[in-house]
Amino acid sequence: MMAKRPPPPPGKGQGVEFAYTALRREIVSLTLRPGTPLDEAALAARLGLSRTPVHEALVRLASESLVVLLPNRGASVASLNWDDLREMFEALDINQRLVTRWAALRRTDAQLAEIDAERIAFEQHEAAGRVEEMNESNWRFHALIATACGNKLIERNYLHLLTLALRIAYLAYNVEHFASKAAYQKHMNTILTEHIAMVAAIRDRDADKADALGRSHADLGRQRIQDVMTRGVSSELDIALDHPVAVLKE
């Protein structure tokens, strides 16, 4: 079997972004599993870069809590445990409600059009079974809503949470990890329906409805993760079961 060729080197000045994008994709898709050591020299060789852009990319990923940097000990992919999940969903619940509410009050027509276009793109990726594209499109859909909320500090915090949730999404929304294909489709139909309702609430400037949908959507994700863990898929994510599943409930 022939060795996989490294990706073509990026153009001048694009090394950091290239390394960041490549490593982020591998981390959130669980190609690089939680706890995996990250050797800068090895990564640089694999990506066809010098160590400097790789180091800067790792620093950027550390700021998003995807990588842990240890003084004099290198770096590793950030671990995941029950406390991480509990805190993430608590924070996501509040932040998702807030950005969706404020988007309904503050969005521009141009922002609304971008949000709806991404909603359609998500539907197309889901229908075609493109899991990676679907997850990234879902990230962009909610990120656009956050931009429309009109508060850059809240937006930055929310995007941080969305990126953390991507690692969970790649596992939880794989059709193989549902009880059946029917269960998968039922869950995805609920997501699609809520996306449509979110866009409608933002279009109608209905802040209370948008708030309620933000909470419902966060709770839908939390229920999905709970189902994944209770069905024994957790070993694929190396979740430390220090607490009972009930911690994910209110």
BAFI-3210 file (N, C-alpha, C; in Angstrom, 3 decimals, decimal comma, padded with zeros to 6 digits):
// residues 250
n [1|2|3|4|5|6|7|8|9|10|11|12|13|14|15|16|17|18|19|20|21|22|23|24|25|26|27|28|29|30|31|32|33|34|35|36|37|38|39|40|41|42|43|44|45|46|47|48|49|50|51|52|53|54|55|56|57|58|59|60|61|62|63|64|65|66|67|68|69|70|71|72|73|74|75|76|77|78|79|80|81|82|83|84|85|86|87|88|89|90|91|92|93|94|95|96|97|98|99|100|101|102|103|104|105|106|107|108|109|110|111|112|113|114|115|116|117|118|119|120|121|122|123|124|125|126|127|128|129|130|131|132|133|134|135|136|137|138|139|140|141|142|143|144|145|146|147|148|149|150|151|152|153|154|155|156|157|158|159|160|161|162|163|164|165|166|167|168|169|170|171|172|173|174|175|176|177|178|179|180|181|182|183|184|185|186|187|188|189|190|191|192|193|194|195|196|197|198|199|200|201|202|203|204|205|206|207|208|209|210|211|212|213|214|215|216|217|218|219|220|221|222|223|224|225|226|227|228|229|230|231|232|233|234|235|236|237|238|239|240|241|242|243|244|245|246|247|248|249|250]
n.u [000,848|000,673|002,256|000,494|000,465|001,849|-000,065|-000,106|002,290|001,402|000,863|003,129|003,176|000,853|001,106|000,505|-002,314|-002,922|-001,836|-003,320|-005,983|-005,801|-005,029|-007,059|-009,246|-008,548|-008,594|-011,258|-012,663|-011,954|-009,871|-007,397|-007,201|-008,601|-006,144|-003,952|-000,479|001,224|003,642|005,681|007,728|007,251|004,661|005,137|006,755|004,988|003,025|004,436|005,726|007,563|008,591|007,700|005,147|003,523|003,761|002,562|-000,001|-000,777|-000,822|-002,941|-005,012|-004,957|-006,008|-008,617|-009,311|-008,867|-006,430|-003,826|-001,205|001,855|004,333|007,637|007,003|005,743|002,839|-000,620|-003,629|-006,587|-008,205|-011,350|-014,025|-016,633|-017,164|-016,294|-018,227|-020,595|-020,184|-019,867|-022,399|-024,056|-023,079|-023,488|-026,247|-027,108|-025,684|-026,489|-029,203|-029,059|-027,589|-029,296|-031,656|-030,832|-030,028|-032,467|-033,416|-031,513|-030,472|-029,417|-030,854|-029,143|-027,594|-029,570|-030,181|-027,778|-027,748|-030,007|-029,248|-027,142|-028,537|-029,959|-027,818|-026,890|-029,041|-028,808|-026,311|-026,876|-028,868|-027,382|-025,710|-023,233|-021,236|-019,060|-019,112|-021,713|-021,582|-019,742|-021,161|-023,337|-022,011|-021,281|-023,815|-024,876|-022,826|-023,129|-025,548|-024,681|-022,940|-024,819|-025,944|-024,806|-022,901|-019,644|-018,068|-019,761|-020,271|-017,690|-017,251|-019,325|-018,661|-016,377|-017,478|-019,031|-017,042|-015,794|-017,913|-017,933|-016,271|-017,761|-020,004|-019,123|-018,939|-021,448|-023,385|-023,046|-024,484|-024,148|-024,085|-026,575|-029,628|-031,064|-031,533|-033,891|-034,221|-032,082|-032,877|-035,216|-034,216|-032,557|-034,481|-035,801|-033,815|-033,582|-036,159|-036,137|-034,118|-035,338|-037,420|-035,948|-034,792|-037,138|-038,098|-036,064|-036,290|-038,835|-038,369|-038,918|-038,127|-038,587|-039,490|-037,249|-035,395|-036,506|-036,262|-033,507|-032,830|-034,221|-032,881|-030,281|-030,837|-031,685|-029,304|-027,948|-029,490|-028,983|-026,241|-026,318|-027,698|-025,851|-023,755|-024,969|-025,493|-023,132|-021,097|-019,169|-016,501|-015,163|-014,657|-013,162|-014,204|-014,128|-015,796|-016,621|-018,797|-022,342|-024,696|-026,769|-025,816|-025,929|-028,437|-030,960]
n.v [-001,199|002,165|004,966|007,690|010,770|013,853|016,883|019,531|022,156|025,287|028,606|031,424|032,941|031,754|029,623|029,273|029,423|027,292|025,110|025,334|024,917|022,301|020,765|021,378|020,194|017,490|017,133|017,780|015,921|013,655|012,181|012,714|011,675|012,447|013,407|012,641|012,898|015,722|016,249|018,778|018,791|016,416|016,899|019,151|018,069|016,261|017,979|019,467|021,841|024,424|024,409|026,691|027,871|025,697|025,592|028,066|027,561|025,564|027,016|028,697|026,807|025,922|028,142|027,779|025,702|023,169|022,047|021,246|022,967|022,287|023,451|022,941|020,355|019,907|019,441|018,356|016,747|018,074|016,598|014,895|014,848|013,986|016,293|018,269|018,009|018,559|021,245|022,440|022,092|023,452|026,067|026,383|026,297|028,745|030,655|030,077|030,630|033,373|034,513|033,845|035,122|037,862|038,071|037,996|040,483|042,267|041,665|042,185|042,552|041,409|039,715|037,942|036,704|035,324|033,537|031,966|030,877|029,233|027,470|026,069|024,924|023,171|021,372|020,230|018,933|017,090|015,537|014,352|012,779|013,663|013,773|015,179|017,663|018,385|018,758|020,873|022,794|023,140|024,294|026,735|027,815|028,373|030,033|032,238|033,211|034,007|036,086|037,896|038,688|040,948|041,503|041,352|040,204|038,324|036,803|035,750|034,103|032,272|031,061|029,741|027,759|026,401|025,298|023,551|021,781|020,516|018,256|016,439|016,303|015,015|012,399|011,848|012,339|010,538|008,193|005,528|005,395|005,599|004,113|003,056|003,471|004,778|006,103|007,850|009,440|010,572|012,160|013,921|015,161|016,628|018,458|019,833|020,931|022,637|024,397|025,682|026,945|028,625|030,421|031,585|032,844|034,699|036,137|037,243|038,839|037,930|037,763|036,306|033,828|033,046|032,815|030,683|028,645|028,513|027,426|024,980|023,769|023,474|021,711|019,528|018,650|017,948|015,828|014,032|013,465|012,265|009,942|008,694|008,162|006,475|004,317|003,094|004,027|005,614|004,865|005,324|007,966|008,319|009,167|010,030|008,384|009,718|010,672|010,182|009,685|011,404|013,956|015,477|016,348|018,788]
n.w [000,000|-000,900|000,629|002,059|000,411|001,580|002,159|-000,315|000,112|001,647|000,265|000,469|003,650|004,477|006,122|008,917|009,023|007,364|008,806|011,159|010,224|009,182|011,446|013,246|011,940|012,113|014,855|015,705|014,247|015,467|014,477|015,477|018,586|021,872|024,232|022,710|022,107|020,721|018,601|017,597|015,635|014,203|013,269|011,681|009,680|008,523|007,535|005,773|006,527|008,328|011,812|013,117|012,088|012,771|015,542|016,191|015,273|017,056|019,426|018,886|018,685|021,287|022,553|021,956|023,465|022,438|022,352|024,646|026,109|027,542|029,689|028,732|028,075|025,730|023,642|023,645|022,475|023,756|026,558|027,258|029,534|031,895|033,400|031,654|029,613|031,034|031,868|029,367|028,131|029,920|029,619|026,874|026,666|027,876|026,331|023,687|023,732|024,213|021,995|019,898|020,598|020,589|017,949|016,651|017,325|016,365|013,863|010,429|007,147|005,280|006,867|007,729|005,305|004,824|006,965|006,401|003,969|004,756|006,323|004,375|003,017|004,990|005,111|002,579|002,718|004,737|003,521|001,541|002,966|003,817|006,285|007,558|006,198|006,863|009,669|009,828|008,419|010,102|012,242|011,021|010,498|013,080|013,916|012,239|013,173|015,671|014,955|014,038|016,393|017,366|019,344|020,000|022,014|023,258|021,005|020,462|022,696|022,376|019,915|020,682|022,336|020,427|018,819|020,612|020,892|018,448|018,387|019,819|018,202|015,845|016,633|017,872|015,914|013,924|011,857|012,459|015,180|016,201|017,413|015,330|011,755|011,365|013,784|013,630|011,420|012,410|014,470|013,012|011,442|013,377|014,067|011,603|011,431|013,660|012,896|010,733|012,105|013,771|011,926|010,994|013,335|013,775|011,445|011,826|013,947|016,486|019,529|021,918|020,997|019,544|021,602|023,087|021,204|020,953|023,410|023,317|021,221|022,195|024,253|022,824|021,672|024,005|024,958|022,942|023,245|025,730|025,092|023,401|025,199|027,115|025,546|025,276|023,591|024,446|024,828|022,486|022,560|024,741|027,198|030,573|033,000|035,540|036,828|037,205|034,459|034,909|035,474|033,252|033,059|033,930]
ca.u [000,000|001,494|002,085|-000,302|001,283|001,482|-000,768|000,807|002,581|000,630|001,609|003,867|002,351|-000,377|001,455|-000,212|-003,717|-002,941|-001,619|-004,472|-007,148|-005,573|-005,021|-008,405|-010,092|-008,182|-008,999|-012,712|-013,178|-011,446|-008,737|-006,483|-008,068|-008,279|-004,961|-002,857|000,655|001,403|005,045|005,761|008,607|006,564|003,543|005,694|007,194|003,809|002,287|005,323|005,940|008,560|007,970|007,125|003,692|002,848|003,692|001,561|-001,312|-001,081|-001,182|-004,306|-005,911|-005,014|-006,913|-009,966|-009,425|-008,745|-005,070|-003,230|000,226|002,497|005,696|008,737|006,489|005,066|001,403|-001,452|-005,039|-007,296|-009,027|-012,781|-014,596|-018,023|-017,225|-016,208|-019,527|-021,582|-019,937|-020,109|-023,829|-024,606|-022,701|-024,109|-027,665|-027,252|-025,159|-027,287|-030,435|-028,761|-027,247|-030,459|-032,555|-030,319|-030,041|-033,827|-033,617|-030,475|-029,955|-029,683|-031,415|-028,035|-027,249|-030,654|-030,021|-026,643|-028,179|-030,931|-028,474|-026,400|-029,536|-030,224|-026,601|-026,900|-030,038|-028,266|-025,259|-027,517|-029,559|-026,374|-024,941|-021,873|-021,206|-018,119|-019,646|-022,919|-021,183|-019,137|-022,228|-024,095|-021,186|-021,392|-025,190|-024,991|-021,850|-023,740|-026,529|-023,908|-022,484|-025,984|-026,388|-024,320|-022,015|-018,468|-017,595|-020,664|-020,040|-016,430|-017,451|-020,214|-017,904|-015,509|-018,311|-019,397|-015,881|-015,679|-018,997|-017,718|-015,716|-018,882|-020,912|-018,619|-019,265|-022,855|-024,281|-022,751|-025,666|-023,818|-024,204|-027,995|-030,238|-031,506|-031,554|-035,127|-033,950|-031,206|-033,636|-036,144|-033,446|-032,140|-035,669|-036,052|-032,832|-033,967|-037,364|-035,768|-033,373|-036,337|-038,133|-035,017|-034,720|-038,425|-038,169|-035,128|-036,888|-039,993|-037,882|-039,614|-037,024|-038,971|-039,512|-035,864|-034,801|-037,023|-035,687|-032,105|-032,768|-034,673|-031,847|-029,191|-031,304|-031,705|-027,938|-027,616|-030,163|-028,300|-024,997|-026,684|-028,043|-024,599|-022,995|-025,664|-025,487|-021,819|-020,191|-018,251|-015,106|-014,558|-014,310|-012,336|-014,835|-013,937|-017,121|-016,469|-020,088|-023,446|-025,256|-027,741|-025,251|-026,249|-029,814|-031,139]
ca.v [000,000|003,354|005,942|008,853|011,945|015,007|017,904|020,501|023,257|026,493|029,735|032,246|033,668|031,029|028,415|029,153|029,108|025,945|024,168|025,433|024,287|020,859|020,150|021,518|019,182|016,184|017,067|017,750|014,697|012,572|011,507|012,846|011,415|013,161|012,953|012,304|013,838|016,455|016,588|019,834|018,406|015,397|017,552|020,015|017,218|015,695|019,037|020,142|023,190|024,568|024,259|027,948|027,961|024,626|026,041|029,132|026,931|024,878|028,058|029,126|025,716|025,919|029,216|027,273|024,546|021,916|021,575|021,627|023,243|022,059|023,992|021,978|018,996|019,829|019,663|017,176|017,035|018,223|015,461|015,141|014,076|014,365|017,686|019,075|017,968|019,264|022,678|022,898|022,197|024,542|027,326|026,449|026,609|030,181|031,436|029,873|031,405|034,801|034,956|033,703|036,217|039,150|038,065|038,360|041,912|043,134|041,203|042,943|041,706|040,655|038,641|036,964|035,943|034,409|032,483|031,060|030,162|028,167|026,463|025,265|024,129|022,085|020,397|019,528|018,028|016,005|014,675|013,623|011,940|014,198|014,032|016,254|018,925|018,700|019,291|022,188|023,702|023,443|025,273|028,043|028,301|028,987|031,119|033,394|033,742|034,704|037,356|038,779|039,128|042,314|041,669|040,567|039,423|037,177|035,986|035,037|033,054|031,263|030,319|028,852|026,621|025,652|024,534|022,439|020,829|019,811|016,923|015,598|016,137|014,035|011,074|011,683|012,420|009,476|007,328|004,237|005,458|005,669|002,799|002,605|004,544|005,539|006,991|008,904|010,359|011,314|013,188|014,931|015,928|017,592|019,528|020,616|021,685|023,727|025,387|026,464|027,778|029,665|031,435|032,293|033,722|035,794|036,958|037,951|039,594|037,379|037,449|035,266|032,561|032,716|032,387|029,343|027,698|028,342|026,489|023,675|023,206|023,043|020,542|018,415|018,154|017,319|014,523|013,150|013,027|011,337|008,667|008,093|007,649|005,366|003,175|002,469|004,489|006,550|004,439|005,896|009,343|008,312|009,951|009,473|008,319|010,017|011,076|009,509|010,389|012,396|015,283|016,239|016,820|019,956]
ca.w [000,000|-001,008|001,703|001,678|000,171|002,408|001,381|-000,910|001,030|001,363|-000,262|001,431|004,605|004,782|006,852|010,194|008,744|006,803|009,907|012,059|009,599|009,073|012,773|013,806|011,319|012,654|016,264|015,883|013,634|016,315|013,867|016,607|019,721|023,110|024,928|021,798|022,117|019,473|018,431|016,589|014,532|013,408|012,584|010,648|008,576|007,862|006,842|004,834|007,032|009,381|013,131|013,610|011,880|013,511|016,939|016,286|015,111|018,312|020,392|018,529|019,054|022,746|022,961|021,737|024,370|021,704|022,599|025,927|026,030|028,829|029,680|028,618|027,863|024,447|023,545|023,422|022,215|025,030|026,955|027,478|030,624|032,190|033,823|030,433|028,952|031,855|031,786|028,002|027,851|030,725|028,978|025,550|026,862|028,112|025,207|022,479|023,906|024,128|020,640|019,025|020,977|020,115|016,482|016,237|017,555|015,810|012,565|009,214|006,089|004,678|007,799|007,671|004,063|005,013|007,896|005,714|002,946|005,431|006,712|003,178|002,772|005,977|004,652|001,408|003,186|005,477|002,564|000,772|003,871|003,972|007,726|007,899|005,676|007,627|010,969|009,636|008,021|011,310|012,961|010,354|010,675|014,401|013,982|011,576|014,118|016,702|014,381|013,947|017,725|017,530|020,497|019,624|023,151|023,370|019,815|020,616|023,689|021,795|018,905|021,450|022,741|019,222|018,381|021,544|020,630|017,185|018,641|020,241|017,076|014,888|017,150|018,210|014,764|012,969|011,802|013,050|016,627|016,560|017,601|014,007|010,756|011,599|014,910|013,102|010,581|013,277|015,164|012,046|011,054|014,446|013,884|010,426|011,779|014,566|012,107|009,995|013,076|014,204|010,872|010,978|014,508|013,540|010,382|012,382|015,105|017,649|020,434|022,874|020,267|019,231|022,874|023,397|020,243|021,315|024,533|022,842|020,354|023,075|024,996|021,872|021,603|025,274|024,987|021,996|023,865|026,795|024,460|022,928|026,332|027,760|024,641|025,313|022,546|025,078|024,736|021,291|022,856|025,942|028,258|031,908|033,630|036,961|037,368|036,520|033,301|035,358|035,581|032,050|033,158|034,791]
c.u [000,878|001,205|001,311|000,605|000,870|000,769|000,230|001,057|001,800|001,513|002,274|002,894|001,092|-000,123|000,675|-001,658|-003,860|-002,809|-002,806|-005,674|-006,996|-005,658|-006,390|-009,329|-009,801|-008,620|-010,510|-013,331|-012,742|-010,410|-007,564|-007,329|-007,663|-007,072|-003,778|-001,724|000,824|002,851|005,182|006,603|007,925|005,414|004,044|006,132|006,009|003,064|003,153|005,611|007,152|007,836|007,264|005,628|002,920|002,696|002,610|000,152|-001,722|-001,471|-002,610|-005,333|-006,034|-005,961|-008,377|-010,241|-009,434|-007,383|-004,627|-001,732|000,822|003,930|006,745|008,276|005,708|003,572|000,682|-002,863|-005,758|-008,168|-010,486|-013,228|-015,993|-018,140|-017,136|-017,562|-020,569|-021,405|-020,234|-021,594|-024,524|-024,325|-023,379|-025,586|-027,873|-026,829|-025,994|-028,611|-030,172|-028,466|-028,446|-031,482|-032,090|-030,247|-031,411|-034,058|-032,683|-030,025|-030,267|-030,303|-030,334|-027,641|-028,312|-030,518|-028,876|-027,025|-029,062|-030,216|-027,694|-027,340|-029,817|-029,016|-026,541|-027,870|-029,499|-027,175|-025,863|-028,177|-028,582|-025,508|-023,504|-021,690|-020,282|-018,643|-020,883|-022,557|-020,573|-020,187|-023,092|-023,337|-021,356|-022,777|-025,321|-023,990|-022,400|-024,812|-025,813|-023,403|-023,622|-026,458|-025,843|-023,462|-020,804|-017,933|-018,446|-020,444|-018,776|-016,574|-018,297|-019,484|-016,925|-016,267|-018,697|-018,253|-015,637|-016,707|-018,787|-017,170|-016,821|-019,776|-020,431|-018,911|-020,778|-023,766|-023,877|-023,923|-025,408|-024,016|-025,621|-028,536|-030,681|-031,426|-032,801|-034,930|-033,065|-032,023|-034,626|-035,413|-033,033|-033,323|-036,016|-035,082|-033,221|-035,181|-037,026|-034,955|-034,335|-037,051|-037,243|-034,944|-036,009|-038,526|-037,246|-035,682|-038,019|-039,636|-038,625|-038,559|-037,369|-038,986|-038,090|-035,146|-035,217|-036,428|-034,208|-031,950|-033,163|-033,592|-030,660|-029,586|-031,362|-030,314|-027,535|-028,258|-029,463|-027,003|-025,285|-027,008|-026,787|-023,855|-023,667|-025,712|-024,087|-020,869|-019,074|-016,791|-014,406|-014,108|-013,454|-012,904|-014,592|-015,272|-017,005|-017,798|-021,190|-023,980|-026,167|-027,153|-025,564|-027,681|-029,869|-031,634]
c.v [001,242|004,298|007,142|010,061|013,068|016,036|018,893|021,649|024,499|027,581|030,527|032,984|032,945|029,801|028,215|028,755|027,696|024,906|024,156|024,684|022,768|020,178|020,255|020,437|017,804|016,033|016,938|016,504|013,453|011,695|011,553|012,759|012,238|012,549|012,622|013,329|014,471|016,931|017,587|019,430|017,400|016,008|018,429|019,208|016,679|016,742|019,789|021,579|023,221|024,472|025,530|028,064|026,869|025,032|027,106|028,573|026,222|025,872|028,525|028,063|025,602|027,002|028,813|026,026|023,208|021,262|022,058|021,803|023,117|022,571|022,877|020,539|018,873|020,073|018,337|017,632|017,071|017,008|015,876|014,290|014,592|015,813|018,626|019,154|018,765|020,773|023,217|023,074|023,252|025,885|027,493|026,819|028,115|030,984|031,282|030,625|032,883|035,239|034,856|034,798|037,542|039,213|038,458|039,863|042,788|042,771|042,203|041,992|040,837|039,488|037,555|036,088|034,938|033,242|031,469|030,259|029,013|027,084|025,518|024,369|022,946|020,988|019,569|018,535|016,835|015,027|013,814|012,726|012,383|014,669|015,191|017,599|019,363|019,333|020,683|023,218|024,091|024,465|026,661|028,646|029,028|030,132|032,389|034,033|034,534|036,052|038,370|039,276|040,503|042,560|040,763|039,724|038,171|036,237|035,145|033,875|031,916|030,426|029,348|027,586|025,761|024,766|023,345|021,357|020,033|018,406|015,945|015,288|015,071|012,611|010,890|011,637|011,505|008,489|005,979|004,216|005,745|004,253|002,202|003,775|005,406|006,534|008,152|009,923|011,182|012,457|014,297|015,776|016,969|018,764|020,431|021,489|022,859|024,793|026,295|027,435|028,906|030,796|032,254|033,269|034,922|036,727|037,829|038,840|039,195|036,877|036,319|033,889|032,106|032,192|030,956|028,288|027,460|027,340|025,082|022,979|022,709|021,781|019,312|017,802|017,428|015,936|013,527|012,597|012,017|009,966|007,943|007,440|006,439|004,134|002,597|002,880|005,332|006,148|005,024|007,335|009,456|009,201|009,271|009,524|008,512|010,363|010,326|010,358|011,518|013,808|016,117|016,772|018,051|019,499]
c.w [000,000|000,144|001,174|001,514|001,113|001,555|000,795|000,052|000,652|000,776|000,850|002,342|005,023|005,662|008,128|009,957|008,205|007,912|010,854|011,494|009,558|010,430|013,450|013,251|011,910|014,110|016,401|015,250|014,395|015,604|014,844|017,868|020,944|023,810|024,041|021,895|020,736|019,397|017,289|015,384|013,613|012,629|011,441|009,432|007,802|007,033|005,822|005,204|007,946|010,727|013,590|013,343|012,609|014,968|017,102|016,130|016,394|019,401|020,141|018,923|020,576|023,253|022,780|022,579|023,645|021,921|023,975|025,722|027,429|028,778|029,693|028,385|026,558|024,542|023,360|023,101|023,557|025,308|027,082|028,657|030,935|032,632|032,631|029,745|029,715|031,726|030,393|027,726|028,707|030,058|027,620|025,658|027,004|026,893|023,948|022,562|023,670|022,701|019,701|019,310|020,391|018,604|015,967|016,363|016,730|014,394|011,460|008,190|005,450|005,575|007,797|006,431|004,183|005,916|007,177|004,631|003,570|005,933|005,554|002,873|003,729|005,543|003,490|001,809|003,929|004,522|001,771|001,651|004,051|005,421|008,081|007,439|006,454|008,971|010,844|009,222|009,214|012,161|012,345|010,530|012,010|014,571|013,330|012,454|015,201|016,191|014,351|015,301|018,067|018,750|020,280|020,783|023,351|022,196|019,972|021,598|023,127|020,747|019,562|021,849|021,537|018,744|019,306|021,231|019,351|017,406|019,046|019,049|016,099|015,334|017,248|016,992|013,618|012,996|012,462|014,560|017,100|016,694|016,271|013,042|010,926|012,735|014,476|012,323|011,389|013,965|014,195|011,582|012,107|014,346|012,721|010,724|012,686|013,845|011,339|010,924|013,595|013,183|010,837|012,144|014,338|012,465|010,939|013,560|016,390|018,640|021,398|022,216|019,953|020,476|023,200|022,467|020,521|022,443|024,108|022,034|021,178|023,828|024,095|021,750|022,869|025,389|024,068|022,594|024,967|026,217|023,988|024,087|026,973|026,869|024,470|024,225|023,154|024,946|023,520|021,528|024,106|027,038|029,596|032,652|035,131|037,627|036,617|035,374|033,723|035,449|034,347|032,081|034,043|036,153]
res [m|m|a|k|r|p|p|p|p|p|g|k|g|q|g|v|e|f|a|y|t|a|l|r|r|e|i|v|s|l|t|l|r|p|g|t|p|l|d|e|a|a|l|a|a|r|l|g|l|s|r|t|p|v|h|e|a|l|v|r|l|a|s|e|s|l|v|v|l|l|p|n|r|g|a|s|v|a|s|l|n|w|d|d|l|r|e|m|f|e|a|l|d|i|n|q|r|l|v|t|r|w|a|a|l|r|r|t|d|a|q|l|a|e|i|d|a|e|r|i|a|f|e|q|h|e|a|a|g|r|v|e|e|m|n|e|s|n|w|r|f|h|a|l|i|a|t|a|c|g|n|k|l|i|e|r|n|y|l|h|l|l|t|l|a|l|r|i|a|y|l|a|y|n|v|e|h|f|a|s|k|a|a|y|q|k|h|m|n|t|i|l|t|e|h|i|a|m|v|a|a|i|r|d|r|d|a|d|k|a|d|a|l|g|r|s|h|a|d|l|g|r|q|r|i|q|d|v|m|t|r|g|v|s|s|e|l|d|i|a|l|d|h|p|v|a|v|l|k|e]
***
